[in-house]
Amino acid sequence: MPEFSGERRHVGPVAVLVSRYNELVTRRLLDGALECAHEAGMTDEEIDIVWVPGAFELGAAASELAGSGRYAALVALGAVIRGDTPHFEYVAGETARALSAVAVQHAMAVAFGVLTVDTMEQATERAGGKAGNKGHEAMSAALELADVLRQVRERP
């Protein structure tokens, strides 16, 4: 019986979508994602970086990029920090829903590297601090999933 398991390796062009909102955090997530891509053997020419205003806009950008057929995987990076209003729930929930819909609709690897945290301290811990770098983890997940999807598609 066949068994498929993806590896973190070169899979083809990748787009990294990055929210400008909370850029202090998202730039660090981007650094982690790029480090992971380079570890997997990718060159800068194979990685497109697409900046969007905020996390909410990641879904629309991901949909357009997925529809282009140019990319093997997408990595969405952002930081949604809880405040005193329900805004956090709307942004975090709708961002997750939109990115999930893109992944399913286009049957492609779309990694969710959007931090949903209570404080800026928690965000910085997850963007290269003591909790690691979730941008690195998101890129790793995207590359592994893109690899396993390729294996399944190429199965005779």
N, C-alpha and C positions, 0 to 999 in steps of 0.2 A: 504494500500500500504506500502510495507517495506521501511524503511529508515535506512541507515547505517551511522554511525559516529564513527570514531576512537577516541580512548583515549590514552593518554600517559601512557602506562603500559607495564609490562613485556610481551614480544612477542616471546621470544626464543633467541637464540644466535645472537649477532650483531657483525659486524666487523667495526672498525673505521680505515679508511685509512688516513694517515697523511703525508703531504709533508714535507720533511726536509728543503727544500728551504724556507727561511724566518722563520726559526724554532723559533725565538724569539716570533713570532706571533702564529705560528701553535701549539706550546706547550700550549699556553693559550686557544686556541680554543679546544684543546684536553681536557684540564682541565674542560672546560664548558660542553663538551659533556659527560664526565664521571660523572660529578655532576648530570646532567639530568638523565642519565641511573640509577644511584644509587637512585635518588628521585623516579624513577618508579619501584623500587624494584629489580633491576638487581644486580647480584653479579659480582665481577671481573672475576670469572671463566667463565662467560657467554659473556664476551666482549674480542674479539681479537683485538689487535692494530697492524696495518700493516704500517710500514714506507716505503715510496717511495722517490726517489730523488727529484722530483719536482711535481708541479701540473699537468703537461702534462702526467706524468706516472700514475696518478690516474685512468684513464680510463682502461688501460690494467690490472691493479691490480683488479679493480672492476669487470671486465669481468671474470677473473679467479675465484675470490671469489664467484660471483653469480653462475657460472657454477658448483661450488662444491656442491651446494645444502645444505650446512651446515648452512646458515644464514637466519634469518627472515628479516634482514635489513642491509643495508650498509650506512655508513656515511662518506662522503669524505670531508676532511678538507685541506685547502691550503690558500695561500695568493699570489695573483698576483698583483704586484704594477707597475703602469704605469711608463715607462721610456721615453727616448727621441727617441725611434725607434718603428716601428710597431710590435715588438716582443710581446708586451702586448696583442694586439688584437688576434694574432694567438694562443697564449697559452690559454688565457681566453676562446676564442670561441671554440677551439678544445676540451678543457677540459669539457666544458658544453655539447658539442655535444656528446662526448664519454660517459659521465655519463648518459645522457638522453637515449642514445641507449641501454646501459646496463639495465636500468630500464624497458624500453619497451620490449626488447628482452626476458628478464627473468621474466617479470611481477612481479617485486618486488620493495620494497621501497628502493630507492637510494637517499639519501639526499645530496643536493649540499651546502656544507658548505665552499665553496671556496670564499674568499674575492676577489673582483675585485675593486681595489681602486687606487686613484691617488697618495697617499702619505703614508709613513710609519705611520704618525700621524693618518690618517684615519683608517689604519689597526689596530693599537693598541686601538683606540676608540671602534672598533667593536669586539675586542678580550678581553673583560672584562672591558673596559673603560666606558665612559658615554653613549655610544650607545649600551651597553649590551654585551652579548657574543653570537656571531653567531654560535659557536660550540654547545652551549646549545640549541639554536633554531633549529639547524639542527638535533640534536638527537631527540628532541621533535617531529619534523615533521616526521622523519623516524619511530619512534615508533607509532605515530598516523596512518600513512599510512599503516604500516604493520598490525596494528590491524584491520583497516577497510577492507583490502584485505582478512584477515583471516575470518572476518565476512561474506563477500560476498562468499568466497569459501565454507564455512560451511553451507550456507543457504540451507535448504531442497528443 
